[in-house]
Amino acid sequence: MSMIIVYTIATLSGIGVVSAIVLYFVAQKFKVYEDPRIDEVENSLPAANCGGCGYAGCRNFAEACVKSETFDGLYCPVGGNDVMSKAATILGRNAVEKEPQVAVLLCNGHCDASPKTNIYNGATTCAIESALYGGDTGCTFGCLGHGDCVTACTFNAIHIDTDTGLPVVIDDKCTACGACVKACPKGILELRKRAKANRKIYVACKNEEKGAIAKKSCAVACIGCGKCFKVCPYEAITMGNNLAYIDADKCRLCRKCVSECPTQSIIEVGFPPRKIKEEAPGAVTGENAPADSSNSVSN
Amino acid sequence: MLKTFKTGGVHPPENKLSSKAGIASLPLPKTVVIPLSQHLGVPSKAIVCKGDIVKTGQLIAQSEGFVSANIHSPVSGVVTKIDKTPDTGGYKKDAIFIDVQGDEWIETIDRSTELNKTINLTQGEIVKKIAEFGIVGLGGATFPAHVKASVPKGKTAEYLIINGVECEPYLTSDHALMLEKAEEICVGIEIMKKAIGVSKAIIGIENNKPDAIDTMKRASTGYQGTSVQALKVKYPQGGEKQLIKAILNREVPSGGLPIDIGAVVFNVGSIFAVYEAIQKNKPLFERVVTVTGKEIAKPSNFKVRIGTPISYLIDLAGGMPENTGKIIYGGPMMGKAAINTEIPVVKGCSGILLVSSGESCRKAIEPCMRCSKCVSACPMGLEPYLLAVLGEKSMFDRLEAEKVMDCIECGSCSYTCPSGRPLLDYIRYGKTNVGKIIRARK
């Protein structure tokens, strides 16, 4: 009886040993050489697998880094300059440096400013709604508020503000991976240069309609009047498609344009309150007619 | 024997409220707005400028490419501007705005109503004239008619199928047209037969329109090779693939066209437009539009000039009911909700449906319970629940493999879904994106 146990163990061990030997030689024969630096680079990456670099995940990005001679077109937006310099040390190259960026919503069409002209009660994703129609306010360029950007963000950096119905980017959590920018069907999220203390000045409007029409559909629309363009001392503002655009690289955050804007479509964020309060800017002149809400049509 | 297609299909309530209303003519509106993209394919290019005086029937926008169509002025008057106007979805598209002054038609149009049976033109001339006069499929897809009428080399057409099915609930524009213009339609069929070189034509009509079946049978007796086929009522029998399957029992291969199996399908409205173009020199600038709804005072069929705002039609049909919740441009199954009432009638607009606020509200979207009702309803034999999920998740390569491009967007799946899932919305989103990917690959 005991012999049976001994034979069994011996046989199985024998098979095991033979297989191990075979497997060893097979593994030697078909060995795929992998650069050990890939692992090293991968370990230095944030392991978020967000796809912000344009690759499917951190591993693919590490492979691409090792394979390419320079860091041309390769940048991990999440890790930023720290991670890239670590990777550069591993690979013995010069690190590329980029200015840190942050996602910014270029729309301020909150519920009060941009009244609804009809009701949408279909599938609740921005991509599908925008494929079906322009939006439930008079503006076909603005935020739809279903939060495709919120779903796309893997860092919990965006949430929808229930009062305004617009997404809010939390600057400290935003890694500028660009997932929200890709997810937004209206193209109203933009990666902008991250300034000191997260200060920002930007035109929060993408409405390309002529001024009067844009104004009719949204009280805080950019009407393309060009006042900010004239007042800017640094030539940071360009006009086009009935819109002003502030180049974050040229902007020196002087805030002259903010007080000049007749529709308050230029937004300043992160600044201390102004000391000398001049006469209140704004007091919008001209037609302040509410948007045509005669058509209570749902979609 | 009544025929129908086998795969899928649904039976929505018919609600053909305006079937006995006849076709009413309208006084002209004060202004018309003519979008430059009224057909499938490339938008046309405006050839008039601000301030130009145009006559009814004058060419105002030229076709840009093979799959495109000319647009003619539906009224006489002055071009006030060429600007953007919202489409049903609210997106702005280029359009020509004309202020109506009188109603002066160009001289070449024969405005008499007598029937002209002699066809003088040759095959090539007919196709050329159809293209010149801007005729598109009036069933809704607005595919340029001359493209369908030019049979590609190496393929032969065997049957001409005339689509008088009108399977969409509520709509009666084709029905009314068949009752009033049966003789003209039969001549139009002869013209189309000559254009595509076939001897046999079959008119398919669902048997909820017995008067139309009788009228068309009577009118077509004198014409060799033209017959009427009564069909069982089933949505979406008016889809050309379903109609061919019902009448000829042939199946269009996936990704193929009806001509691959020897059939060419035209809507009765398009056939009537062909008759008017060839025999009366009249370009396509008016069509029959049904204005209907349960709450509306006078459900009607109007002969409408293209570019007329729909508010004008609604007023003439008794005004907008208080509790209107949705204005549908087209029929209830395939139509689109309009964002306002200033949208103009275009070539593809077969009806305006006003739905009350109680009926227009969608059910809350609930999770799919895998009951597979949509699978049995799909007339193309697809799996809508799967396509919808893939669309929702933007998995476009799998969508392509699951044949999303074969979807005819009939809406039977959304109609049957007990969980109130907007299956078609998801699928349409996927289909649009897959279409883009496929075009980019070419």
Interface residues (C-beta under 8 A of the other chain):
Chain A: T117 N118 N121 G122 A123 T124 T125 A127 I128 A131 L132 Y133 G134 G135 T140 E209 D292 N295 V297 S298 N299
Chain B: P86 T88 G89 G90 Y91 K92 T324 G325 K326 I327 K336 A337 A338 I339 N340 T341 S357 S360 C361 R362 I365 G391 E392 S394 P422 D425 Y426 R428 Y429 T432
